[in-house]
Amino acid sequence: MATLLYQGHASYRIITAAGIALYVDPFAGTGYDVPADIILVTHQHGDHNRIHLVTQKPTCRVITNVEALAGGHHNTFQMDGIQIDAVTAKNFMHSPKKCVGYLIALDNILLYAAGDTSKTEQMAQLATKS
């Protein structure tokens, strides 16, 4: 089963049952020493995108809001048995054109990485994605 380490603010680390290490919005806390396979960044504010804190494997995949919104739509990524769907995120300081949340499906669980967002219309549908 996957394990989750909450590091503070919006930062956390997930390690899957297969040993894949995924970090979300690196900024706060400790525990960045486990080499990352995947790093997700919801937006480009300094309290969500300090990827330099994370030890990274040479094959580490970094997905930021830029890749998540490439082509003008919310993209889906599949790697290492994990599916990552970019979803709408916004608030008075964050344009939905520069900010995303992520649905992360791994080890038969679905996690929602909200980043910095207020309520969106899409949220009502997120639970049905499981």
C-alpha positions in Angstrom: 0.0 0.0 0.0 1.1 3.6 -0.6 2.5 5.7 2.2 2.1 9.5 2.5 4.3 11.9 4.3 2.8 15.3 4.9 5.7 17.8 4.8 3.7 21.0 5.5 1.8 23.7 3.6 0.8 21.9 0.3 3.9 19.7 0.3 3.8 15.9 0.6 5.5 12.8 -0.6 3.8 9.6 -1.7 5.6 6.3 -2.1 3.7 3.6 -3.9 3.6 -0.1 -3.0 6.1 -0.6 -5.9 8.5 2.0 -4.4 7.8 4.9 -6.8 8.4 8.2 -5.1 6.1 11.1 -6.0 6.3 14.6 -4.6 3.6 17.3 -4.8 4.3 21.1 -4.5 7.7 20.9 -2.7 8.3 23.7 -0.3 7.9 23.0 3.4 9.3 20.4 5.8 11.8 17.7 5.5 11.9 14.3 3.8 13.0 15.3 0.4 15.9 12.8 0.5 14.1 9.9 -1.0 14.9 10.1 -4.7 11.9 11.3 -6.8 10.5 9.5 -9.8 7.8 12.1 -10.3 7.4 15.7 -9.1 4.1 17.6 -9.5 3.9 21.4 -9.3 0.5 23.0 -9.3 1.6 26.6 -10.0 4.7 28.8 -10.1 4.5 30.5 -6.7 7.6 30.0 -4.5 5.6 28.2 -1.9 4.7 25.4 -4.3 7.6 24.9 -6.8 10.9 24.4 -5.0 11.9 21.3 -6.9 15.6 21.9 -6.1 14.8 20.6 -2.5 14.0 17.2 -3.9 16.6 14.6 -4.6 15.8 13.4 -8.1 16.6 10.2 -9.9 18.2 10.8 -13.4 14.9 9.6 -14.9 12.7 11.9 -12.7 9.7 13.4 -14.5 8.8 16.9 -13.4 5.3 18.0 -14.4 4.4 21.6 -13.7 1.3 23.6 -14.6 3.0 24.4 -17.9 3.1 20.8 -19.0 -0.2 20.1 -17.4 -1.9 22.9 -19.5 0.1 22.4 -22.7 -2.0 22.7 -25.8 -4.6 24.8 -24.0 -6.3 21.9 -22.1 -5.8 19.8 -19.0 -3.6 16.9 -19.8 -3.3 13.3 -18.5 0.0 11.6 -17.8 0.6 7.9 -17.2 3.9 6.6 -15.9 5.1 3.9 -13.5 1.6 2.6 -12.9 0.3 6.0 -11.9 -2.3 8.1 -13.7 -2.2 11.8 -13.2 -5.0 14.0 -14.5 -4.6 17.8 -14.4 -7.8 19.5 -13.3 -9.0 23.1 -12.9 -7.6 25.2 -10.1 -8.2 28.9 -9.5 -8.7 31.7 -7.0 -8.5 35.4 -6.8 -4.7 35.2 -7.1 -4.4 32.3 -9.5 -5.7 32.3 -13.0 -7.0 28.9 -14.2 -4.7 29.4 -17.2 -1.6 29.3 -14.9 -2.7 26.9 -12.1 -3.8 23.3 -11.9 -4.8 20.6 -9.4 -4.1 16.9 -10.0 -6.0 13.7 -9.6 -3.5 11.0 -8.8 -4.6 7.4 -9.2 -2.2 4.9 -7.7 -2.4 1.6 -5.7 -6.2 1.6 -6.1 -6.7 5.0 -4.4 -7.5 8.4 -5.9 -5.9 11.5 -4.4 -6.8 15.1 -5.1 -3.9 17.6 -5.0 -5.7 20.9 -4.9 -2.7 23.2 -4.7 -4.1 26.8 -4.1 -7.6 26.7 -5.3 -11.0 27.9 -4.3 -14.1 25.9 -5.1 -14.5 25.1 -8.8 -17.4 23.7 -10.7 -15.4 20.7 -11.6 -15.0 19.6 -8.0 -18.5 18.2 -7.8 -17.4 15.7 -10.5 -14.0 14.7 -9.1 -15.2 12.0 -6.7 -16.9 10.2 -9.6 -13.6 9.6 -11.3 -12.6 6.9 -8.9 
